[in-house]
Amino acid sequence: IMPIINNSSSKLVTESVNVTSTDSTANATLLYTCPTNFTSVVKLFLISSGAQDKQISIQLFDKSASAYSTIVTGLDMNSSSVTNLFDGDPLALESGDQLAGFASTSATGNFTLTLSAEEFFDPAR
């Protein structure tokens, strides 16, 4: 649930990372962690592929449940292509939640993940 915070401002952040992991859960390449005392709304999540046709998986770590969920598994991407994972639909994250990715075997370094989010200060988190 997105909090309504009076007299607060938000800030926009952009993060980008080259995927170097082929393992899931805690070994995946970390893209973003929602900061302490913030709620984030992910507005854009791009996956760009390098020179090879390969597969990538994206996962969410829900800190409050201490559990990993897979958002997409083994997404096939052509070389030199870009995918907007959420296609314009926002994703809300709570303090400590994380987004990460891992590539298929031999595809490390082939993918770049880019995220744009709006962070809202939320002292209750």
C-alpha positions in Angstrom: 0.0 0.0 0.0 1.4 3.3 -1.0 1.4 5.7 1.9 0.1 9.3 1.7 2.7 11.5 3.3 1.8 15.1 3.8 4.4 17.8 3.2 6.9 15.3 1.8 8.8 15.3 -1.4 10.0 12.5 -3.5 13.2 11.9 -5.4 13.8 10.1 -8.7 16.6 7.6 -8.9 18.1 5.6 -11.8 20.2 2.5 -11.3 22.0 0.4 -13.8 24.0 -2.8 -13.5 25.7 -5.3 -15.8 24.5 -8.8 -14.9 27.4 -11.0 -13.8 25.6 -13.8 -12.0 24.1 -17.1 -13.2 22.7 -18.0 -9.8 19.4 -17.1 -8.3 18.4 -15.8 -4.8 21.1 -14.1 -2.8 23.7 -14.8 -5.5 21.9 -12.9 -8.2 23.3 -9.6 -9.4 21.7 -6.9 -7.3 20.2 -4.0 -9.2 18.3 -2.0 -6.5 17.4 -2.0 -2.8 14.6 0.2 -1.6 16.2 2.4 1.1 15.4 2.3 4.8 12.4 4.5 5.7 11.3 4.8 2.0 8.7 3.4 -0.3 9.7 3.2 -4.0 7.6 3.1 -7.1 9.5 1.5 -10.0 8.3 3.3 -13.1 10.7 1.8 -15.7 12.7 -1.5 -15.8 14.7 -2.0 -18.9 16.6 -5.1 -19.9 19.1 -4.7 -22.7 20.8 -7.6 -24.4 24.4 -7.6 -25.8 25.7 -9.4 -28.8 24.2 -12.8 -28.0 20.8 -14.4 -28.0 20.5 -15.5 -24.4 18.1 -15.9 -21.4 17.7 -13.8 -18.3 15.6 -14.1 -15.1 14.5 -11.3 -12.8 13.6 -11.7 -9.1 12.1 -9.8 -6.2 13.3 -10.1 -2.6 10.4 -9.3 -0.3 12.2 -8.3 2.9 9.1 -8.4 5.2 8.5 -12.0 4.2 12.2 -12.9 3.8 11.3 -14.6 0.5 12.4 -14.5 -3.1 9.8 -14.4 -6.0 10.6 -14.7 -9.6 9.2 -12.0 -11.8 10.3 -13.6 -15.0 12.2 -16.8 -15.6 14.4 -17.6 -18.7 13.2 -14.6 -20.7 14.6 -15.2 -24.3 16.1 -12.0 -25.7 17.6 -11.5 -29.1 21.0 -9.8 -29.4 21.1 -6.0 -29.3 17.5 -5.8 -28.1 15.7 -3.9 -25.3 12.7 -5.0 -23.2 10.6 -2.8 -20.9 9.8 -5.5 -18.3 6.8 -3.8 -16.7 5.6 -2.1 -19.9 4.5 1.1 -18.1 2.9 -0.5 -15.1 4.5 0.6 -11.8 5.8 -1.8 -9.1 5.8 -0.7 -5.4 8.6 -1.7 -3.2 8.9 -1.3 0.6 12.0 -0.6 2.6 14.6 -3.4 2.1 12.9 -5.0 -0.9 15.3 -5.8 -3.7 15.3 -6.4 -7.5 18.0 -8.6 -9.0 18.8 -10.6 -12.1 20.7 -13.6 -13.3 21.6 -14.8 -16.7 21.7 -18.2 -18.3 25.0 -20.1 -18.2 27.6 -18.4 -20.4 25.5 -15.3 -20.7 27.2 -13.2 -17.9 28.0 -9.8 -19.1 25.5 -10.0 -21.9 22.7 -8.1 -20.1 22.3 -4.7 -18.6 19.4 -3.9 -16.2 18.3 -0.3 -15.8 15.7 0.9 -13.3 14.0 4.3 -12.7 12.1 4.7 -9.5 10.5 7.4 -7.4 11.4 7.2 -3.7 9.0 8.5 -1.1 10.2 9.1 2.5 8.1 7.0 4.9 9.2 7.2 8.5 6.9 4.4 9.5 9.0 1.9 7.5 
